[in-house]
Amino acid sequence: MALTDRLSQLPQVAPTKQRLVADLPANVQLNGIAQILAGQNSNNPSLNTFVKQAAAQGMQPEQIRQAFIAEQKKSTNPLVILG
């Protein structure tokens, strides 16, 4: 029996209601970056640190957003929003 046949016989599980932070619309990400740069921290200390360190290196908000997305694609534990 082929693997696809065996997989089709497994019970279906409802998908989890998760969204990756990196998948949020660009305007939402940029707004969050702007808020962190203005001194308002998010709920995730590592995100705050990432944004502040990138800004300290001279990166602009769009550059920070792109760097964050690239980093999240490589991450084994990407940031998730539970919905």
C-alpha beads as a LAMMPS data file, in Angstrom:
LAMMPS data file: protein, C-alpha beads

83 atoms
82 bonds

1 atom types
1 bond types

-500.0 500.0 xlo xhi
-500.0 500.0 ylo yhi
-500.0 500.0 zlo zhi

Masses

1 110.0

Atoms # bond

1 1 1 0.000 0.000 0.000
2 1 1 1.378 3.410 -0.973
3 1 1 2.165 6.015 1.653
4 1 1 -0.468 8.400 0.301
5 1 1 -3.086 5.639 0.608
6 1 1 -2.105 4.948 4.211
7 1 1 -2.094 8.655 5.055
8 1 1 -5.558 9.104 3.583
9 1 1 -6.850 6.459 6.020
10 1 1 -5.637 8.315 9.094
11 1 1 -8.260 10.269 11.026
12 1 1 -8.363 13.918 10.088
13 1 1 -7.425 16.410 12.765
14 1 1 -8.839 19.911 12.761
15 1 1 -6.158 22.438 11.866
16 1 1 -4.850 24.552 14.684
17 1 1 -5.838 28.173 14.674
18 1 1 -2.364 29.628 14.516
19 1 1 -0.857 32.390 12.477
20 1 1 2.807 33.135 12.231
21 1 1 3.786 36.670 13.144
22 1 1 5.885 36.714 9.965
23 1 1 2.700 36.081 7.937
24 1 1 0.862 39.146 9.215
25 1 1 0.220 41.924 6.685
26 1 1 3.168 44.279 6.164
27 1 1 1.298 47.275 7.604
28 1 1 0.576 45.364 10.833
29 1 1 4.223 44.321 11.147
30 1 1 5.460 47.854 10.460
31 1 1 3.028 49.277 13.005
32 1 1 4.327 46.836 15.618
33 1 1 7.927 47.738 14.800
34 1 1 7.108 51.443 15.079
35 1 1 5.474 50.892 18.466
36 1 1 8.496 48.981 19.775
37 1 1 10.833 51.701 18.495
38 1 1 8.637 54.298 20.232
39 1 1 9.203 52.511 23.548
40 1 1 6.119 50.307 23.798
41 1 1 7.233 46.705 24.273
42 1 1 5.415 43.725 22.787
43 1 1 4.566 40.619 24.810
44 1 1 7.662 38.896 23.463
45 1 1 11.019 40.050 24.881
46 1 1 12.989 38.423 22.050
47 1 1 10.971 40.371 19.472
48 1 1 11.610 43.601 21.361
49 1 1 15.322 42.845 21.455
50 1 1 15.415 41.912 17.760
51 1 1 13.759 45.176 16.706
52 1 1 15.862 47.359 19.005
53 1 1 19.148 45.710 18.014
54 1 1 18.320 46.031 14.313
55 1 1 17.465 49.701 14.775
56 1 1 20.712 50.227 16.689
57 1 1 22.531 48.821 13.634
58 1 1 20.931 51.564 11.536
59 1 1 18.189 49.497 9.926
60 1 1 14.967 51.221 8.871
61 1 1 11.566 49.702 9.802
62 1 1 11.095 48.002 6.415
63 1 1 14.605 46.539 6.631
64 1 1 13.842 45.307 10.146
65 1 1 10.626 43.715 8.876
66 1 1 12.433 41.924 6.052
67 1 1 15.214 40.736 8.393
68 1 1 12.619 39.463 10.852
69 1 1 10.792 37.502 8.146
70 1 1 14.075 35.978 6.946
71 1 1 15.023 35.032 10.499
72 1 1 11.600 33.508 11.159
73 1 1 11.810 31.358 8.027
74 1 1 15.009 29.789 9.408
75 1 1 13.729 29.506 12.983
76 1 1 12.839 26.130 14.464
77 1 1 10.453 27.937 16.808
78 1 1 8.818 30.824 14.906
79 1 1 6.616 33.318 16.712
80 1 1 2.951 32.311 16.572
81 1 1 -0.246 34.209 17.258
82 1 1 -2.937 32.002 18.721
83 1 1 -6.357 32.733 17.354

Bonds

1 1 1 2
2 1 2 3
3 1 3 4
4 1 4 5
5 1 5 6
6 1 6 7
7 1 7 8
8 1 8 9
9 1 9 10
10 1 10 11
11 1 11 12
12 1 12 13
13 1 13 14
14 1 14 15
15 1 15 16
16 1 16 17
17 1 17 18
18 1 18 19
19 1 19 20
20 1 20 21
21 1 21 22
22 1 22 23
23 1 23 24
24 1 24 25
25 1 25 26
26 1 26 27
27 1 27 28
28 1 28 29
29 1 29 30
30 1 30 31
31 1 31 32
32 1 32 33
33 1 33 34
34 1 34 35
35 1 35 36
36 1 36 37
37 1 37 38
38 1 38 39
39 1 39 40
40 1 40 41
41 1 41 42
42 1 42 43
43 1 43 44
44 1 44 45
45 1 45 46
46 1 46 47
47 1 47 48
48 1 48 49
49 1 49 50
50 1 50 51
51 1 51 52
52 1 52 53
53 1 53 54
54 1 54 55
55 1 55 56
56 1 56 57
57 1 57 58
58 1 58 59
59 1 59 60
60 1 60 61
61 1 61 62
62 1 62 63
63 1 63 64
64 1 64 65
65 1 65 66
66 1 66 67
67 1 67 68
68 1 68 69
69 1 69 70
70 1 70 71
71 1 71 72
72 1 72 73
73 1 73 74
74 1 74 75
75 1 75 76
76 1 76 77
77 1 77 78
78 1 78 79
79 1 79 80
80 1 80 81
81 1 81 82
82 1 82 83
